[in-house]
Amino acid sequence: METERFEALIDAILAIIITLIILELNVPSAPTFAALFELKQEFFIYAVSFFVIFNIWNTHHNLFTKI
């Protein structure tokens, strides 16, 4: 049974999700580390979301290598 098309579909969906999440991040008010540090909560939330999505993708990928 070929699963490449389904795997590609899931990869595309997860890539779109990650892209939409990154678009929600605000640009710092000034190009300084202090302004970047003010957005630490948003970056932390993005990192956690990215980690969760990566785990979903990794589990999905490992599952389909066994099929």
MARMARVO-131090 format. One record per atom (N, C-alpha, C, CB): x, y, z; residue number from 1; atom name; chain. Coordinates in pm, 1 decimal. Atoms other than C-alpha are relative to their C-alpha. Last residue first. Glycine has a CB too. Layout:
residues N
+----------+----------+----------+-----+------+------+
!       px !       py !       pz ! pos ! site ! unit !
+----------+----------+----------+-----+------+------+
!        X !        Y !        Z ! NUM !   CA !    A !
...
+----------+----------+----------+-----+------+------+
***
This chain:
residues 67
+----------+----------+----------+-----+------+------+
!       px !       py !       pz ! pos ! site ! unit !
+----------+----------+----------+-----+------+------+
!    107.6 !     57.0 !     83.0 !  67 !    N !    A !
!    334.4 !     51.7 !    726.7 !  67 !   CA !    A !
!     60.0 !    -57.4 !   -126.8 !  67 !    C !    A !
!   -107.9 !    107.3 !    -34.6 !  67 !   CB !    A !
!     25.1 !    138.5 !    -39.8 !  66 !    N !    A !
!    619.5 !     95.9 !    974.2 !  66 !   CA !    A !
!   -108.6 !    -66.2 !    -83.5 !  66 !    C !    A !
!    -38.3 !     -5.5 !    145.9 !  66 !   CB !    A !
!   -116.5 !     78.3 !     42.5 !  65 !    N !    A !
!    753.4 !    410.1 !    807.0 !  65 !   CA !    A !
!    -18.1 !   -147.0 !     34.8 !  65 !    C !    A !
!    128.2 !     54.1 !     65.2 !  65 !   CB !    A !
!     10.1 !     39.0 !    140.0 !  64 !    N !    A !
!    401.2 !    550.6 !    831.9 !  64 !   CA !    A !
!    124.8 !    -69.4 !    -52.5 !  64 !    C !    A !
!    -28.5 !    120.2 !    -83.5 !  64 !   CB !    A !
!    109.4 !     95.0 !     19.3 !  63 !    N !    A !
!    399.4 !    548.0 !   1210.1 !  63 !   CA !    A !
!     -4.7 !    -49.6 !   -144.1 !  63 !    C !    A !
!   -134.0 !     64.3 !     38.0 !  63 !   CB !    A !
!    -44.4 !    130.4 !    -50.7 !  62 !    N !    A !
!    740.4 !    711.8 !   1232.7 !  62 !   CA !    A !
!   -107.5 !   -106.5 !    -18.0 !  62 !    C !    A !
!     38.0 !     10.6 !    147.7 !  62 !   CB !    A !
!   -104.5 !     50.3 !     88.8 !  61 !    N !    A !
!    626.2 !    997.8 !   1009.4 !  61 !   CA !    A !
!     46.8 !   -138.9 !     43.9 !  61 !    C !    A !
!    118.8 !     97.5 !     -3.3 !  61 !   CB !    A !
!     64.3 !     37.8 !    125.9 !  60 !    N !    A !
!    304.0 !   1047.6 !   1204.1 !  60 !   CA !    A !
!    101.6 !    -61.3 !    -95.9 !  60 !    C !    A !
!    -67.6 !    122.0 !    -64.9 !  60 !   CB !    A !
!     77.1 !    120.8 !    -28.6 !  59 !    N !    A !
!    490.7 !   1047.9 !   1533.8 !  59 !   CA !    A !
!    -66.1 !    -52.3 !   -127.0 !  59 !    C !    A !
!   -106.1 !     27.8 !    107.8 !  59 !   CB !    A !
!    -96.1 !    107.6 !    -21.8 !  58 !    N !    A !
!    741.4 !   1297.2 !   1395.4 !  58 !   CA !    A !
!    -71.0 !   -132.3 !     28.7 !  58 !    C !    A !
!     94.2 !     35.5 !    115.5 !  58 !   CB !    A !
!    -58.2 !     39.3 !    128.4 !  57 !    N !    A !
!    469.0 !   1520.9 !   1254.0 !  57 !   CA !    A !
!     93.4 !   -119.4 !     16.9 !  57 !    C !    A !
!     75.7 !    117.8 !    -62.9 !  57 !   CB !    A !
!    106.9 !     60.6 !     79.8 !  56 !    N !    A !
!    273.8 !   1525.4 !   1580.3 !  56 !   CA !    A !
!     56.7 !    -49.5 !   -132.5 !  56 !    C !    A !
!   -115.3 !    101.3 !    -24.5 !  56 !   CB !    A !
!     25.4 !    132.9 !    -55.9 !  55 !    N !    A !
!    594.4 !   1586.0 !   1774.9 !  55 !   CA !    A !
!   -110.5 !    -72.4 !    -75.7 !  55 !    C !    A !
!    -36.9 !     10.9 !    147.5 !  55 !   CB !    A !
!   -109.9 !     87.5 !     40.3 !  54 !    N !    A !
!    685.4 !   1872.4 !   1541.6 !  54 !   CA !    A !
!    -20.7 !   -141.4 !     53.6 !  54 !    C !    A !
!    134.1 !     56.3 !     49.3 !  54 !   CB !    A !
!     23.3 !     35.1 !    140.5 !  53 !    N !    A !
!    340.9 !   2024.4 !   1591.7 !  53 !   CA !    A !
!    111.0 !    -91.1 !    -51.2 !  53 !    C !    A !
!     -9.0 !    127.1 !    -87.3 !  53 !   CB !    A !
!    115.9 !     90.1 !      4.4 !  52 !    N !    A !
!    386.9 !   2011.0 !   1969.5 !  52 !   CA !    A !
!    -26.5 !    -44.9 !   -143.8 !  52 !    C !    A !
!   -125.8 !     69.5 !     58.8 !  52 !   CB !    A !
!    -41.5 !    128.6 !    -55.4 !  51 !    N !    A !
!    737.7 !   2159.9 !   1946.8 !  51 !   CA !    A !
!   -114.1 !   -101.6 !     -4.9 !  51 !    C !    A !
!     48.8 !     17.5 !    144.2 !  51 !   CB !    A !
!    -84.0 !     65.1 !    100.1 !  50 !    N !    A !
!    618.0 !   2438.2 !   1716.6 !  50 !   CA !    A !
!     42.8 !   -138.1 !     47.5 !  50 !    C !    A !
!    123.1 !     86.0 !    -31.2 !  50 !   CB !    A !
!     87.5 !     42.7 !    109.3 !  49 !    N !    A !
!    338.7 !   2522.5 !   1958.4 !  49 !   CA !    A !
!     78.9 !    -73.5 !   -107.6 !  49 !    C !    A !
!    -72.4 !    120.6 !    -61.1 !  49 !   CB !    A !
!     77.4 !    113.7 !    -50.6 !  48 !    N !    A !
!    582.8 !   2531.1 !   2250.5 !  48 !   CA !    A !
!    -91.2 !    -54.1 !   -109.9 !  48 !    C !    A !
!    -83.4 !     41.0 !    124.1 !  48 !   CB !    A !
!    -91.3 !    113.9 !    -13.7 !  47 !    N !    A !
!    823.0 !   2751.3 !   2054.2 !  47 !   CA !    A !
!    -73.8 !   -124.2 !     49.8 !  47 !    C !    A !
!    114.8 !     34.8 !     95.7 !  47 !   CB !    A !
!    -30.5 !     52.1 !    133.2 !  46 !    N !    A !
!    543.3 !   2984.2 !   1944.8 !  46 !   CA !    A !
!     88.3 !   -123.7 !     10.1 !  46 !    C !    A !
!     68.7 !    107.6 !    -85.8 !  46 !   CB !    A !
!    122.0 !     66.7 !     46.5 !  45 !    N !    A !
!    421.7 !   3020.7 !   2303.7 !  45 !   CA !    A !
!     22.4 !    -59.0 !   -139.0 !  45 !    C !    A !
!   -119.5 !     98.9 !     -2.1 !  45 !   CB !    A !
!     11.7 !    124.0 !    -76.7 !  44 !    N !    A !
!    777.5 !   3098.8 !   2414.7 !  44 !   CA !    A !
!   -122.2 !    -79.9 !    -45.7 !  44 !    C !    A !
!     -9.3 !     30.5 !    151.2 !  44 !   CB !    A !
!    -97.1 !     93.8 !     54.5 !  43 !    N !    A !
!    817.6 !   3352.4 !   2135.4 !  43 !   CA !    A !
!     -5.7 !   -133.9 !     73.0 !  43 !    C !    A !
!    140.7 !     58.5 !      8.5 !  43 !   CB !    A !
!     47.8 !     43.3 !    131.3 !  42 !    N !    A !
!    494.8 !   3523.5 !   2238.1 !  42 !   CA !    A !
!     95.7 !   -100.8 !    -63.0 !  42 !    C !    A !
!    -17.8 !    120.7 !    -92.8 !  42 !   CB !    A !
!    114.5 !     88.0 !    -21.5 !  41 !    N !    A !
!    604.0 !   3533.1 !   2601.7 !  41 !   CA !    A !
!    -53.9 !    -52.2 !   -133.0 !  41 !    C !    A !
!   -110.7 !     73.8 !     77.0 !  41 !   CB !    A !
!    -43.7 !    133.9 !    -39.9 !  40 !    N !    A !
!    948.9 !   3668.2 !   2511.7 !  40 !   CA !    A !
!   -116.9 !    -95.9 !     20.0 !  40 !    C !    A !
!     81.4 !      8.0 !    127.5 !  40 !   CB !    A !
!     87.2 !     96.6 !     67.0 !  39 !    N !    A !
!    807.5 !   3963.4 !   2319.0 !  39 !   CA !    A !
!     31.0 !   -143.9 !     40.5 !  39 !    C !    A !
!     12.7 !     14.5 !   -150.6 !  39 !   CB !    A !
!    138.0 !    -30.3 !    -38.5 !  38 !    N !    A !
!    955.7 !   4223.3 !   2553.9 !  38 !   CA !    A !
!    -98.8 !   -100.6 !    -59.2 !  38 !    C !    A !
!    -37.2 !    141.3 !    -44.4 !  38 !   CB !    A !
!     24.1 !     62.7 !   -129.5 !  37 !    N !    A !
!   1294.0 !   4054.4 !   2506.0 !  37 !   CA !    A !
!   -141.9 !     27.0 !     49.6 !  37 !    C !    A !
!    101.6 !     49.9 !    102.4 !  37 !   CB !    A !
!     21.8 !    142.5 !     24.6 !  36 !    N !    A !
!   1287.7 !   4149.0 !   2139.0 !  36 !   CA !    A !
!    -33.0 !    -73.3 !    129.4 !  36 !    C !    A !
!    123.3 !    -62.3 !    -65.9 !  36 !   CB !    A !
!    132.0 !     10.6 !     63.5 !  35 !    N !    A !
!   1243.2 !   4513.6 !   2229.9 !  35 !   CA !    A !
!    -33.8 !   -145.5 !    -29.5 !  35 !    C !    A !
!     -4.6 !     82.9 !   -130.1 !  35 !   CB !    A !
!     99.2 !    -34.3 !   -102.4 !  34 !    N !    A !
!   1534.6 !   4486.8 !   2471.5 !  34 !   CA !    A !
!   -141.5 !    -11.4 !    -56.9 !  34 !    C !    A !
!     24.7 !    143.1 !     53.9 !  34 !   CB !    A !
!     27.4 !    119.7 !    -79.2 !  33 !    N !    A !
!   1744.2 !   4303.2 !   2212.2 !  33 !   CA !    A !
!   -103.6 !     27.1 !    108.4 !  33 !    C !    A !
!    128.5 !    -52.2 !     63.0 !  33 !   CB !    A !
!    -90.4 !     17.1 !   -114.0 !  32 !    N !    A !
!   1713.0 !   4597.2 !   1978.9 !  32 !   CA !    A !
!    -36.2 !   -128.3 !     74.0 !  32 !    C !    A !
!     -7.1 !    122.7 !     96.0 !  32 !   CB !    A !
!    -93.4 !    111.3 !     24.8 !  31 !    N !    A !
!   1567.2 !   4649.1 !   1631.7 !  31 !   CA !    A !
!    104.2 !    -15.5 !    111.7 !  31 !    C !    A !
!     71.4 !     21.0 !   -133.5 !  31 !   CB !    A !
!   -131.1 !    -53.4 !     39.9 !  30 !    N !    A !
!   1277.0 !   4858.5 !   1759.3 !  30 !   CA !    A !
!     94.5 !   -117.8 !    -21.7 !  30 !    C !    A !
!     57.4 !     99.5 !    108.5 !  30 !   CB !    A !
!     17.0 !   -143.1 !     27.2 !  29 !    N !    A !
!    903.8 !   4790.4 !   1800.1 !  29 !   CA !    A !
!    130.1 !     65.7 !    -45.9 !  29 !    C !    A !
!    -52.0 !     71.0 !    124.3 !  29 !   CB !    A !
!    -40.7 !    -87.9 !   -110.7 !  28 !    N !    A !
!    954.5 !   4416.7 !   1768.7 !  28 !   CA !    A !
!     -8.7 !    147.1 !    -39.9 !  28 !    C !    A !
!    143.1 !    -33.5 !     45.2 !  28 !   CB !    A !
!   -134.5 !    -50.6 !     25.1 !  27 !    N !    A !
!    753.5 !   4250.4 !   1490.1 !  27 !   CA !    A !
!     38.0 !     90.2 !    116.9 !  27 !    C !    A !
!      8.3 !     77.2 !   -137.0 !  27 !   CB !    A !
!    -14.6 !   -143.1 !     25.0 !  26 !    N !    A !
!    452.4 !   4063.0 !   1619.1 !  26 !   CA !    A !
!    145.9 !     34.9 !    -24.4 !  26 !    C !    A !
!    -55.3 !     81.7 !    117.7 !  26 !   CB !    A !
!    -99.8 !    -66.2 !    -84.4 !  25 !    N !    A !
!    416.7 !   3688.7 !   1583.5 !  25 !   CA !    A !
!     12.1 !    146.4 !    -39.3 !  25 !    C !    A !
!    137.3 !    -70.4 !    -11.2 !  25 !   CB !    A !
!     63.6 !    -66.0 !   -113.2 !  24 !    N !    A !
!     88.5 !   3582.3 !   1423.0 !  24 !   CA !    A !
!     99.9 !     68.6 !     92.8 !  24 !    C !    A !
!    -80.5 !    -99.9 !     78.0 !  24 !   CB !    A !
!     53.8 !   -128.4 !     44.9 !  23 !    N !    A !
!    254.7 !   3508.1 !   1090.0 !  23 !   CA !    A !
!    -66.1 !     77.5 !    113.5 !  23 !    C !    A !
!   -100.1 !    -21.8 !   -112.1 !  23 !   CB !    A !
!   -109.4 !    -97.9 !      2.9 !  22 !    N !    A !
!    462.8 !   3240.2 !   1262.0 !  22 !   CA !    A !
!    -50.1 !    136.6 !    -46.1 !  22 !    C !    A !
!    113.2 !    -48.4 !    -92.3 !  22 !   CB !    A !
!    -39.8 !    -34.0 !   -136.9 !  21 !    N !    A !
!    147.9 !   3047.1 !   1355.6 !  21 !   CA !    A !
!    108.2 !    107.5 !     -1.7 !  21 !    C !    A !
!     50.2 !   -125.6 !     75.2 !  21 !   CB !    A !
!    102.4 !    -86.5 !    -58.6 !  20 !    N !    A !
!      9.1 !   3061.9 !   1003.4 !  20 !   CA !    A !
!     35.7 !     40.8 !    142.4 !  20 !    C !    A !
!   -135.4 !    -70.1 !     -1.4 !  20 !   CB !    A !
!     -7.3 !   -131.5 !     64.2 !  19 !    N !    A !
!    334.1 !   2927.6 !    862.4 !  19 !   CA !    A !
!   -102.0 !     95.5 !     59.4 !  19 !    C !    A !
!    -22.0 !    -12.6 !   -150.8 !  19 !   CB !    A !
!   -117.7 !    -68.0 !    -55.2 !  18 !    N !    A !
!    341.9 !   2643.2 !   1115.0 !  18 !   CA !    A !
!     13.7 !    139.7 !    -59.5 !  18 !    C !    A !
!    127.9 !    -82.1 !    -26.9 !  18 !   CB !    A !
!     28.7 !    -34.0 !   -139.6 !  17 !    N !    A !
!    -14.3 !   2547.1 !   1021.2 !  17 !   CA !    A !
!    117.0 !     76.0 !     61.5 !  17 !    C !    A !
!    -30.0 !   -127.3 !     82.0 !  17 !   CB !    A !
!     91.3 !   -114.8 !      2.3 !  16 !    N !    A !
!     67.0 !   2562.9 !    649.9 !  16 !   CA !    A !
!    -32.0 !     44.5 !    142.2 !  16 !    C !    A !
!   -130.3 !    -34.9 !    -75.9 !  16 !   CB !    A !
!    -79.6 !   -116.1 !     42.4 !  15 !    N !    A !
!    366.9 !   2335.3 !    700.8 !  15 !   CA !    A !
!    -85.9 !    125.8 !     -3.4 !  15 !    C !    A !
!     62.9 !    -24.9 !   -138.8 !  15 !   CB !    A !
!    -78.8 !    -44.0 !   -115.3 !  14 !    N !    A !
!    148.6 !   2094.6 !    900.3 !  14 !   CA !    A !
!     88.3 !    119.5 !    -35.4 !  14 !    C !    A !
!     86.3 !   -115.1 !     52.4 !  14 !   CB !    A !
!     91.6 !    -58.2 !    -98.9 !  13 !    N !    A !
!   -103.0 !   2076.2 !    616.6 !  13 !   CA !    A !
!     78.0 !     52.2 !    120.5 !  13 !    C !    A !
!   -105.0 !   -104.6 !     45.5 !  13 !   CB !    A !
!     43.9 !   -131.1 !     48.9 !  12 !    N !    A !
!    169.8 !   2024.8 !    357.7 !  12 !   CA !    A !
!    -91.5 !     68.6 !    101.2 !  12 !    C !    A !
!    -72.4 !    -14.5 !   -134.8 !  12 !   CB !    A !
!   -114.6 !    -91.2 !     -6.1 !  11 !    N !    A !
!    332.7 !   1743.7 !    555.0 !  11 !   CA !    A !
!    -40.5 !    141.2 !    -42.9 !  11 !    C !    A !
!    115.0 !    -51.8 !    -89.1 !  11 !   CB !    A !
!    -17.5 !    -35.4 !   -141.0 !  10 !    N !    A !
!     -8.7 !   1580.5 !    604.6 !  10 !   CA !    A !
!    117.7 !     95.7 !     17.3 !  10 !    C !    A !
!     21.3 !   -126.7 !     85.4 !  10 !   CB !    A !
!    112.7 !    -84.7 !    -39.0 !   9 !    N !    A !
!    -72.6 !   1591.1 !    230.2 !   9 !   CA !    A !
!     14.2 !     45.7 !    145.0 !   9 !    C !    A !
!   -133.0 !    -75.0 !    -19.3 !   9 !   CB !    A !
!    -25.0 !   -132.4 !     57.1 !   8 !    N !    A !
!    274.8 !   1457.6 !    152.0 !   8 !   CA !    A !
!   -111.8 !     97.2 !     36.8 !   8 !    C !    A !
!     13.9 !     -9.2 !   -152.9 !   8 !   CB !    A !
!   -107.3 !    -61.9 !    -77.8 !   7 !    N !    A !
!    218.7 !   1166.5 !    390.2 !   7 !   CA !    A !
!     30.0 !    140.8 !    -50.5 !   7 !    C !    A !
!    126.6 !    -86.0 !     -5.7 !   7 !   CB !    A !
!     58.7 !    -39.9 !   -127.5 !   6 !    N !    A !
!   -113.7 !   1091.2 !    224.4 !   6 !   CA !    A !
!    104.4 !     67.6 !     88.4 !   6 !    C !    A !
!    -60.1 !   -121.7 !     72.0 !   6 !   CB !    A !
!     89.4 !   -113.8 !     24.4 !   5 !    N !    A !
!     47.1 !   1093.6 !   -118.5 !   5 !   CA !    A !
!    -62.6 !     50.1 !    129.5 !   5 !    C !    A !
!   -109.9 !    -38.7 !    -99.5 !   5 !   CB !    A !
!    -74.7 !   -122.8 !     24.4 !   4 !    N !    A !
!    338.5 !    878.5 !     -7.1 !   4 !   CA !    A !
!    -90.8 !    120.9 !    -19.1 !   4 !    C !    A !
!     87.9 !    -17.0 !   -121.3 !   4 !   CB !    A !
!     47.3 !   -104.0 !    -91.7 !   3 !    N !    A !
!    120.9 !    610.2 !    151.5 !   3 !   CA !    A !
!     65.5 !    134.9 !    -26.7 !   3 !    C !    A !
!     25.9 !    -41.4 !    143.4 !   3 !   CB !    A !
!    -80.4 !   -121.0 !      9.8 !   2 !    N !    A !
!    143.8 !    332.5 !   -103.5 !   2 !   CA !    A !
!    -60.7 !    110.6 !     85.5 !   2 !    C !    A !
!     11.8 !     45.5 !   -146.3 !   2 !   CB !    A !
!     84.3 !   -118.2 !      0.0 !   1 !    N !    A !
!      0.0 !      0.0 !      0.0 !   1 !   CA !    A !
!     88.8 !    124.4 !      0.0 !   1 !    C !    A !
!    -95.9 !     -0.1 !    122.3 !   1 !   CB !    A !
+----------+----------+----------+-----+------+------+
***
